[in-house]
Amino acid sequence: MDHPKDTKFKLSAQFFGHEADVRSICTINNLICSVSRDNTLRIWAISGKDHLQLQVLQGHLRSKKQMGISSVTYIKPTEGKYPKGALVTAGWDDNTIIVWDSPSAEMNTNPILRITGHDDTVTSLSVTNEGDIISGSVDKTVRVWRGKDCIQKLEGHQHIVWAVLGLPNGDIVSASADKTIRIWRGAKCHRVLNQHLDAVRDLALVPGLGFLSCSNDWYKLIAIHIAIA
C-alpha cells in the first residue's frame, strides 16, 4: 500500500488503568483489548479523543512469578465454534489459555473455556483459518487447540517459543529463542529459517506478501519472508 511521503502521525489517545506493564494488545473494530503483568484483561472503547474502559476481566491464577498475562488475540466469528467471536488470553503464571466472550460492554465477564496442557508458561497466541487456537510456550512446543482438545503438538524447537502465527494458506509459523523460525505444514516441519543471529521474538503477517520477524540481533534485524509454496 502506497502512502504519501508527507504523511504525519501524531498521538491521538492514551489509555490509563493498568497497574503494571502492558504485555500485548489486539483490536476488534473500535475496541482495544490489552493484557498486563497486573493479571487483567481490559476492554477499551474509542470515541473521538475520548476513551472508555468497558471491562476489567480476571481469570488467570497468580503464582510467585507474578508475571500476569502474556498474550491476547481475537477469534473471528466461526460457525460451530465461536459464532459471536471470542477473545483468547495466555497466562504466564498458570500455564493456561482462557477463552472469553466476544468483547463488548455487555459481554459475559466469566471465562467460557479454560485450556490446560502446556508444561510451562504460554508465551504467545494466534488463530488458524478454521478458528482453532495456536499457542507457543516455554516448554518449547507449539500446540493447536480445538476447544479443550490439543489436536496438534509440534515439536522441534530447542528453546522457548516466543511467537506463533497462522498463515492464510494454513501453515503455522513459530519463532524461538533457539534463533530459528519454523514453518509447519500439517503435523510436520516444512522448513527451518535460520537467518537470525539471536532469539526471534515476534512475528507479524503482511497480507499478500508473507510475514515479518524481529529478533534480539545486535543490529536489530527485521526480516521479511515471502510466503513459501
C-alpha positions in Angstrom: 0.0 0.0 0.0 1.4 3.4 -1.0 1.4 6.3 1.4 2.1 10.0 0.7 5.7 10.9 1.7 4.4 13.7 3.8 2.0 11.6 5.9 2.3 12.6 9.5 1.2 10.6 12.6 0.5 12.0 16.0 -0.6 10.7 19.3 -4.4 10.7 19.4 -5.2 8.9 22.7 -3.7 7.4 25.8 -5.3 4.7 28.0 -4.6 4.6 31.7 -5.8 1.9 34.1 -3.3 -1.0 34.1 -1.3 -1.2 37.3 1.8 -2.8 35.6 3.4 -3.1 32.2 1.1 -3.9 29.3 2.3 -7.1 27.5 0.0 -7.5 24.5 -2.9 -5.8 22.6 -5.3 -6.6 19.9 -8.1 -4.6 18.2 -11.7 -5.5 17.2 -13.5 -2.8 15.2 -13.5 0.2 17.5 -12.4 -1.7 20.6 -8.9 -2.2 22.0 -8.1 -5.2 24.2 -5.0 -5.2 26.4 -3.4 -7.6 28.9 -0.8 -6.8 31.5 1.5 -8.1 34.2 -1.2 -6.9 36.6 -3.1 -10.1 35.6 -6.1 -8.3 34.0 -7.6 -8.2 30.5 -9.1 -4.8 29.8 -11.5 -3.7 27.1 -11.4 -0.1 25.8 -13.7 1.8 23.5 -12.5 4.7 21.4 -14.8 7.7 20.7 -13.1 10.7 19.1 -10.5 11.9 21.5 -12.1 10.1 24.5 -11.7 6.6 25.6 -13.8 4.4 27.9 -12.7 1.4 29.9 -15.6 -1.0 29.3 -14.5 -4.1 31.2 -11.8 -5.3 33.5 -11.6 -9.1 33.5 -9.6 -11.5 35.7 -9.4 -15.3 35.4 -5.8 -16.3 35.3 -4.2 -17.6 38.5 -1.3 -15.8 40.2 2.0 -17.5 41.2 5.3 -16.4 42.8 6.4 -15.4 39.3 3.9 -12.5 39.3 4.1 -12.1 35.5 0.4 -11.9 34.8 -0.9 -12.4 31.3 1.5 -12.7 28.3 -0.7 -12.5 25.2 -4.1 -11.8 23.8 -5.7 -12.5 20.4 -9.1 -12.4 18.8 -11.0 -15.2 17.1 -13.3 -14.0 14.4 -16.9 -15.5 14.4 -16.7 -19.1 13.3 -19.6 -21.3 12.7 -20.0 -24.1 15.1 -17.2 -22.9 17.4 -17.4 -19.2 18.3 -20.4 -17.8 16.4 -20.0 -14.4 18.0 -16.2 -14.4 18.0 -14.1 -14.7 21.2 -11.0 -13.3 23.0 -8.2 -15.6 24.0 -5.6 -14.9 26.7 -2.5 -16.7 27.8 -1.4 -16.9 31.4 2.3 -16.5 32.2 1.9 -17.7 35.8 -0.7 -20.5 35.4 0.3 -22.1 32.0 -3.3 -21.9 30.9 -5.2 -20.4 27.9 -8.6 -18.8 28.6 -11.3 -18.1 26.1 -13.6 -15.2 26.8 -16.9 -14.0 25.2 -16.7 -11.6 22.3 -15.7 -8.1 23.7 -18.4 -5.6 24.4 -19.9 -3.5 27.2 -22.4 -6.4 27.9 -20.0 -9.3 27.5 -20.1 -12.3 29.9 -17.2 -11.5 32.3 -16.7 -15.2 33.2 -14.4 -17.3 31.1 -16.3 -19.6 28.6 -13.4 -22.1 28.3 -10.2 -22.8 30.2 -7.5 -24.8 28.3 -4.6 -26.7 30.0 -1.9 -28.9 28.6 1.3 -26.9 28.3 4.0 -27.9 30.7 5.2 -24.3 31.2 4.4 -20.7 30.6 2.2 -19.9 27.5 4.0 -17.1 25.7 2.1 -16.4 22.5 -1.2 -17.0 20.7 -2.6 -17.0 17.2 -5.6 -18.5 15.3 -5.9 -20.8 12.3 -8.2 -20.1 9.4 -10.7 -22.6 10.9 -10.8 -20.8 14.3 -8.6 -23.2 16.2 -6.2 -21.7 18.7 -2.4 -21.8 18.2 -0.1 -21.4 21.2 3.6 -21.3 21.9 5.3 -22.0 25.2 8.4 -22.0 27.3 8.0 -25.8 27.1 9.4 -25.5 23.5 6.2 -26.7 21.8 3.6 -25.3 19.5 0.1 -26.6 20.1 -3.2 -26.3 18.2 -6.4 -26.5 20.2 -9.9 -27.3 19.1 -12.0 -26.5 22.2 -10.2 -28.1 25.1 -8.6 -30.7 22.9 -5.0 -30.5 21.7 -5.2 -31.6 18.1 -1.6 -31.0 17.2 1.6 -30.9 19.2 4.5 -29.5 17.1 8.0 -30.3 18.4 11.4 -29.3 17.1 12.4 -26.1 18.7 15.3 -26.3 21.1 14.4 -23.4 23.3 11.4 -21.2 24.3 8.8 -20.5 21.6 8.3 -16.7 21.7 5.8 -16.2 18.9 3.3 -18.1 16.7 1.4 -17.1 13.6 -1.3 -18.7 11.5 -0.9 -18.0 7.7 -3.7 -17.7 5.2 -2.6 -20.9 3.4 -3.0 -22.9 6.6 0.7 -23.1 7.5 1.8 -22.2 11.0 5.0 -20.2 11.7 6.8 -20.3 15.0 9.7 -18.2 16.3 12.1 -19.3 19.1 14.9 -18.3 21.4 16.9 -21.0 19.5 17.3 -18.3 16.8 15.2 -20.2 14.3 11.8 -19.8 12.6 9.9 -22.9 11.7 7.2 -23.3 9.2 4.8 -26.1 9.9 2.6 -27.8 7.3 0.2 -30.2 8.9 2.0 -32.0 11.7 5.4 -31.7 10.1 8.1 -29.0 10.0 8.1 -27.9 6.4 11.1 -25.5 6.6 13.6 -24.0 9.1 14.7 -20.5 8.6 18.0 -19.6 10.4 18.9 -16.1 9.2 18.6 -14.5 12.6 21.6 -14.4 14.9 19.8 -14.3 18.2 16.4 -15.1 19.8 13.5 -14.4 17.4 10.9 -12.5 19.5 7.8 -11.8 17.3 6.1 -12.4 14.0 3.6 -10.3 12.0 1.5 -11.1 8.9 2.0 -9.0 5.8 -1.1 -9.8 3.7 -0.3 -10.8 0.1 3.4 -10.9 0.8 4.4 -13.1 3.7 5.4 -12.3 7.3 7.8 -10.2 9.3 10.1 -11.3 12.1 12.1 -9.4 14.7 15.0 -10.6 16.8 17.5 -9.8 19.6 20.1 -9.5 16.8 22.6 -6.9 17.8 21.8 -4.8 14.8 18.0 -5.1 15.3 17.4 -7.2 12.2 13.9 -7.3 10.9 13.5 -9.8 8.2 10.6 -10.2 5.7 9.9 -13.7 4.3 8.0 -14.2 1.1 5.1 -16.7 1.5 6.6 -20.1 0.7 4.7 -22.5 -1.6 
